[in-house]
Amino acid sequence: MVDEKIPNTIKIYLVKSLIGVKQSHRATIRGLGLKKINSSSVLEKTPETIGMINKIKYLIKCD
């Protein structure tokens, strides 16, 4: 899950559509910096981001 080039980072991809998803889950996706399917974001590995990722793990893929 950790990018070897930059320690303590996580790269996430949005792999499923937000149609029919709870409004709070949509807000979490936006908070992580994802907009469209197949968009990606590199985030710092903190307890806050890990919690957000766990909330919406059915919509994303982590590297």
C-alpha positions as CSV (number, residue, x, y, z in Angstrom):
1,M,0.0,0.0,0.0
2,V,2.9,2.4,0.5
3,D,4.6,4.1,-2.4
4,E,8.3,3.2,-2.4
5,K,9.4,6.5,-3.8
6,I,7.7,8.7,-1.2
7,P,7.5,7.1,2.3
8,N,4.2,7.3,4.2
9,T,2.0,7.8,1.2
10,I,-0.9,5.9,-0.3
11,K,-2.1,6.1,-3.9
12,I,-5.8,5.5,-4.3
13,Y,-8.0,5.1,-7.4
14,L,-11.8,5.5,-7.7
15,V,-13.0,2.3,-9.5
16,K,-16.8,2.4,-9.0
17,S,-19.4,5.0,-9.8
18,L,-20.9,7.2,-7.2
19,I,-24.5,6.7,-8.5
20,G,-26.7,5.4,-5.7
21,V,-24.0,6.0,-3.0
22,K,-24.8,7.7,0.3
23,Q,-24.2,11.4,0.5
24,S,-21.6,11.0,3.3
25,H,-19.6,8.6,1.2
26,R,-19.7,11.0,-1.8
27,A,-18.4,13.7,0.5
28,T,-15.6,11.4,1.7
29,I,-14.6,10.7,-1.9
30,R,-14.4,14.4,-2.6
31,G,-12.4,14.9,0.6
32,L,-9.8,12.4,-0.7
33,G,-9.5,14.4,-3.9
34,L,-11.2,12.0,-6.3
35,K,-13.7,13.2,-8.8
36,K,-14.3,10.7,-11.7
37,I,-13.9,7.0,-12.2
38,N,-10.2,6.1,-12.7
39,S,-9.1,9.3,-11.1
40,S,-6.2,8.9,-8.6
41,S,-4.8,10.7,-5.6
42,V,-1.6,10.4,-3.6
43,L,-2.2,11.0,0.1
44,E,-0.2,11.1,3.2
45,K,-0.7,8.1,5.4
46,T,-2.4,9.4,8.5
47,P,-5.1,8.0,10.8
48,E,-7.6,10.4,9.3
49,T,-7.0,9.3,5.7
50,I,-6.9,5.6,6.7
51,G,-10.3,6.0,8.4
52,M,-11.7,7.7,5.3
53,I,-10.3,4.9,3.1
54,N,-11.9,2.2,5.3
55,K,-15.3,4.0,5.1
56,I,-15.3,3.8,1.3
57,K,-13.1,0.8,0.6
58,Y,-15.9,-0.7,-1.7
59,L,-15.5,2.2,-4.1
60,I,-11.7,2.5,-4.4
61,K,-8.5,0.5,-5.0
62,C,-5.3,1.2,-3.1
63,D,-1.7,0.8,-4.2
